[in-house]
């Protein structure tokens, strides 16, 4: 498995585990629920601009957010 694939898989596992508590409080429990949107990490949100595209404000351009900050930064 590529390091970036491993990091993405790990990130998705963490997201699914941490979102479990909110799912327990969901009134749609027992039904199929679909959530749509963009994945955004706290690092880029706190930064205010996208790491790989600093001209874009974080929460105004989530559709151009990449996995760069999760994979390439330490």
C-alpha positions in Angstrom: 0.0 0.0 0.0 1.3 3.5 -0.9 2.1 5.7 2.1 -0.5 8.3 0.9 -3.1 5.5 0.5 -2.3 4.3 4.0 -2.7 7.8 5.4 -6.0 8.4 3.6 -7.3 5.0 4.9 -6.2 5.8 8.4 -7.8 9.2 8.2 -11.1 7.8 7.0 -11.0 5.2 9.8 -10.4 7.9 12.4 -13.2 10.0 11.0 -15.7 7.1 11.1 -14.8 6.3 14.7 -15.0 9.9 15.9 -18.3 10.5 14.1 -19.8 7.5 15.9 -20.9 9.5 18.9 -22.8 12.0 16.8 -24.4 9.1 14.8 -25.7 7.7 18.1 -27.6 10.9 18.7 -29.1 11.0 15.2 -32.8 10.7 14.9 -32.5 8.9 11.6 -30.9 5.9 13.3 -31.8 2.6 11.6 -32.4 4.3 8.2 -30.0 4.9 5.3 -28.5 8.3 5.7 -26.2 10.0 3.1 -23.9 12.9 4.0 -22.4 15.0 1.3 -19.8 17.7 1.4 -16.1 18.2 1.4 -13.4 16.8 3.8 -11.5 19.5 5.4 -8.8 19.1 8.1 -8.3 21.3 11.1 -4.8 22.3 10.0 -6.0 24.0 6.9 -9.1 25.5 8.7 -6.8 27.0 11.4 -4.4 28.2 8.8 -7.1 30.2 7.1 -5.9 29.5 3.6 -5.3 26.2 1.7 -1.8 25.0 2.2 -1.3 24.0 -1.5 -3.3 27.0 -2.8 -2.8 30.0 -0.4 -4.9 32.3 -2.5 -8.1 30.3 -1.5 -9.6 30.9 1.9 -10.2 27.6 3.6 -13.9 27.6 4.1 -14.7 29.6 1.0 -13.1 27.0 -1.4 -13.3 23.5 0.1 -13.9 22.0 -3.4 -10.3 22.7 -4.3 -8.9 21.3 -1.1 -6.5 18.4 -1.6 -5.0 15.7 0.5 -1.6 17.4 0.3 -1.6 18.7 3.9 -2.6 15.3 5.3 0.0 13.4 3.3 3.0 15.6 2.7 3.3 17.7 5.9 4.8 16.4 9.1 
